[in-house]
Amino acid sequence: MISADVMLKTIVGHFLGDRDAYMTTGLPGINSCIPDRVIVSDIGNSPLPGELPINQLQIEMLKARKGARKRSEIPNEVLQALNNGKIETVNLVEWLAIDMPVLLRNVLTEVGWEDKIDRLHGETLTLKDEGITKRLKGIGEAIFHSWEECENRSAFFEALANHPSDYVRAWAAYAVAADKRPSLPERLQAMHRFAADQNMSVRECAWDSLRPYLVENLEKSFELLVPWVKDTDSNIRRCAVEATRPCGVWCKHIPALKETPEPALTILEFVRSDPSNYVQRSVANWLNDASKSRPDWVMNVCKRWQEESPTKETHWIVKHAIRTLRNKGLCT
């Protein structure tokens, strides 16, 4: 059985239609060009004995790598760069290999938060037996409570939110989620940057951070998400759909939408013929979720969509939306 934490990255391939390609490359079409000997030293410090300093050119060369198939195949220089926050992950193997406490210590040193290192590092150690998702959320929450005590918290947040490491940007997203005070419109505005992130792992954390707050008032949430499904960025459109899926893959279900999915048409109608396959998959998965509890509703929606929107995009969505129903022999 695949754990929820592994699912957080493996679903990338599911949504993109090429799980193996993402798992192994992450950057299709780009050949590995890692130098033979690049060892990354601690951020901001002189090289340690036996290490060579890293410059920006070498970092760019590391960014153009292919992802390793196994943890043991990750080059030392890549793993050190990941743990120092110099580069972001390109696949699941790298994502699972990062030493979170080490990365946190290095990042806090980099941004000038040395006085918080022992406290936050200690909190990460208490989470060591938890899954990766819970550790990400736990560190995000700890960071939020720590920066509440600081005068320069805005600058610190920006340093994390714009950090080269996708892990660190995910911490920033979960730090936003840890703040219970913002209204839903304010929360959506704050999370927009993470929903649009270039890295899939950060985008997954974005919708996961929004989901608990959207559930509190679904009718209002769907209204506020209309601008999101009309956004020119496919990542934003997909986030709005994914955050409200009745079941989802690695998150809590939304019983209200399993029983009464109709309110979701407020946003789904806008993306029933979306040009992005990334969004199409999310819409199809949304309907497939609903088909497990409301097959009649899903069949009616799909029939109407095909009549009103006879496009290849809508056809693709419908075909994948009814896959569970088709497997059960309820439709053809």
Buried (B, 14 or more C-beta within 10 A) or exposed (E): EEEEBBBBBBBBBBBBEEBEBBBBBBBEEEEBEBEEEBBBBBBEEEEEEEBBEBEEEBBEBBBEBBBBBEEEEBBEBBBBBBBBBBBBBBBBBBBBBBEBBBBBBBBBBBBEBEEBBEEBBEBBEEBEEEBBBEBBBBBBBBBBBBBEEBEEBEEBBEBBBEBBBBBBBBBBBBBBBBBEEBEBEEBBEBBBBBBBBEBBBBBBBBBBBBBEBBBEEBEEBBEBBBBBBEBEEBBBBBBBBBBBBBBBBBBEEBEEBBEBBEBBEBBBBBBBBBEBBBBBBBBBBBBBBBBBBBBEBBBEBBEEBBEEBEBEBBBBBBEBBBBBBBEEEBBE
